[in-house]
Amino acid sequence: MTRTVLMMLAPVILLSPIALGLAADAPTALPPDTQAAWDSLKKLAGDWEGDASGDKANVVYRVTSNANTVMETLFPGTPHEMISMYHLEQSPTLRPFHT
């Protein structure tokens, strides 16, 4: 699948407000905006490539941990590889972790 880097970065931009933990004490059902963001993020599963400032950019999204975590690997297999994890918690928040 070939996509642009902007398409790859869209989930990060869209999930930022949710990642700040907008709903601390909420019922177990996810708010519609959190659920929609989570569903959109999971749909990115697969290998993506695009162009970042004239250089080839690759990213891999993988749904893991019983579909409660999405692993994002930027520049896989290179010295600049970066991994970010997006975890859906029981309190309806989405938490990003970057390694």
Order of alpha helices (4+ residues) and beta strands (2+ residues): alpha-alpha-beta-beta-beta-beta-beta
